[in-house]
Amino acid sequence: MTDTTLGRMADYGSRLQFSDLPAAAVHESKRRLIDTLGCMLGAYHEEPSRIARGMATRSAAESGARVIGSAVRRLPELAAFANGVMGRYLDGNDTYPGGGGHPSDMLAAVLAAADTCHADGRSIITAIAFAYEVYHALFQATRMRDKGMDNVFYTAVGGAAGAAKVLGLTGARMADAISLAITPNLALEATRRGKLSMWKGAAAGNAARNGVFAALLAADGMTGPEKPVEDERGLWGLVGRFELAPFGDRSHRYAVTKSSLKYFLSEYHSQSPITAALELQSQVKVEDIAAVTIYTQWFTWYEIGSEPEKWHPTTRETADHSLPYIIAAVLIDGSFSDEIFAEHRLRDPRIHALTDKIAVKEEPEFTRRFPDAIHCRIEIETTGGGRKIAAVDYPRGHVNNPMTDAEVDAKFRALASRVLPGSKIETALQLLWKFDEAAHLDAIFGTMESGARSWPLS
């Protein structure tokens, strides 16, 4: 093999064992599994979720994978797509701030592959940890969004790596799986600009689908390009030469422990502003607000506070990426709920009136310290000439202000309760916290399906 970057990923993935993982990596893998499955359940009834499940139901496969809410096995790549769309659509899953996307999107690929081969919990956790390593290393080395491409590239490649690991691929077969994910899956950042469509919440599910498909192709003997990275016609030719950070040295902190969870179901860089707005809402009446200025780092300004569409969003996808809209709704409601993204709230004249009073500005010092900190300062000027100020450095869920296990449980309960009865939720949590003891996925999928017999399954 002449592509050393590809070789390093495949070699590390081939060698990694569950016994190599420190307790923190195992625990954080469980937390992200709980968080992601909660997001899947919470988004079950959303229209894109129904569309994705409808695609999956077009074909049954005896040796396939299950979609959350159903006992019927489907083609694994379509199960990964359906579960991936559900996991991502509410914008509630984990992230690497600053354009790193949402690594837990890869769990849809890993779980689909694991379901086809009846993998045990330890094998799945090992695959998750490996997938996060590949994802994070590629993000740090390539910064695809700086080059006009979408971060779901990392999902496709990391998802393929994790799926290949759980399928037991090693050596050349592992390399083929990763190559078959790298070469055809360079998505465009147009997904996340302007008026956002349903695809914003579905692109990662598509990447997970492509990742598991690449792994399944490699498992059946399909070979991939020999030099998908280190060639002028490969990734180097597109984004420039890079070298991945070392894998698996003794001082290594596993990437699965580095992602930040979301306390609120909203775009990650809105988490600090939401927290600041919640502090301020009790200090001023909405009718007394003359102006609101949100000071933040450049990336937040660019991502959710610069485009005209973000002041008066007309779709859910645009609204959950609209800092003025989110903060206006929080100040009006005195709380945060993703109910603000419902159709009737998008037409709420009170929100739109207040967004016209909101400005978003870059604070250079905040930009300098980003993404190690997610600084935000909100200043409210009142009609009487007063000023109210609140500032946040690390929102809840950030690696420097992590959610507790109890908060992870509470988030899961709140999301799962949209479709599951309480008894099933508690059973699911008990199983998930002991996931490393699981012999297969049957109990997890069975618990979620058995409480959902009355759900619409199309």
Phi, psi and omega in degrees: 000126185261349178268099187292329178296311176300317181297321180295317179297313182295320181294316180296316179297325179293326185272334189297133178235158178303322182295342178283340187279130174291162182303324181297319180293321178296314182296316181292329175297318177296317180299319180287329174294315178298314182298317183290317178296324175298317178297322177299312181295319182296330182262010188305319187268000180291150186301314178299327177295318178295320178298313182296318177295324177299322176298318182293324185287355180290344180213135173259151180217117184304325180256025184270208184232157183265150173262140178309129179099355183221146177269350183283135179274137181241173172306131187300325180292327178282328173296319178297320179296312182297312180294325180293320177296316179297319182294332186260334198298323181283357181058042182247002186266176192292171185204159162254111186302153174087030177100010182275359177069206192230092188298333180293349172303333182291341183298330178298322178289314181297315182293323178296315178295318181297323182292328180288331184249010176056044181291153178271171185300320181294321178295321181292316178298319178298318179294321178298313180300318179295317180301317178297322178299313181295313181303308184295320180297318179293319177301310182296326186274329190250329182046062188301326183290336175291345184248016175084012180243158189275152180288352178291351170305316180296325180296316181297315184286312178296322178296320176296318179298313180295319178296318178298321179297313183290337175279353178086017179285143178221168173053233184297325179292320175298316179297319178299317180301315181292318178297319180290345174268323181294310193296315185260009192237048178262094185274161184264146179286354176305336176308327191244022180238150176071211176289117188275142182256179176303332184298334176306319181269356183249345186299323180289324175298322176295320178295320176297318176303313181293327178294312180292326177297319177299317180294319180293322175299313180297321179298330179269004174105001177293129178266153179248168178307139185290327183230072180286342183251299193270066180204152180295341175257007178255203184295324178300320180294336182270315187246356183098162181292143177208164176228131179289146175297155182299145175260137163071021175283165189297331181270006188291135172258116187298141185298332180295341178271356186259347181281153180259135175276161179256127175281324179251147179278077184200160179313139193301320186284358171270355186295316177295314176300321177300315181299317178294319180295323178296326177291324185277334190299332180278352185262350184210142175279144182303319183292346179265000182279124177264322181201149176232128176240126178255116177262128185208182178278166186302316186298318178296315176304311183295316189283317188227012182215025183236326185278146180304325181299339185280352178272328180223069184294148179241358176233156178301318184296321177289321183296319181282359171242025181242103181297316179299317181296313182300312183292322177298316180295320179296316180295326179285315185280334185075014180197174174239135170210146178290000172298338179295344180266003178292157185305316184292330178285331178297340179257008184290113184295333179296318179296313183293327176294320181285326178300330179293345178262003187254133174240144177242126184228146175282137171252110186306323180294324177295321179297319182298324185268357179277143006263011179298329173230153181244071185290148171205142172226127177248130177241127178247125173262132181264163180295339178270004178093003178279171180220131176240135185226138172219143182226147179223137178256318183226108179292159177300132183105339175298152182300337177266002175210061192290151171292145174283166175299324179296323178289325175298316177299315182297319178297316178300314181301316182296319181285314182294332182294347177291343181221338184250145171289158185303320182297322179290325179297314182294322177296317179300316179297319178300317180293320184290322178290343176251028188300328180292350177262356185288139178277337181190186184268359188304315184295319180296306181294323180296318179298316182286329178284319187293333177272003187238025185297334181269359180290153167288126186257022178235000000 
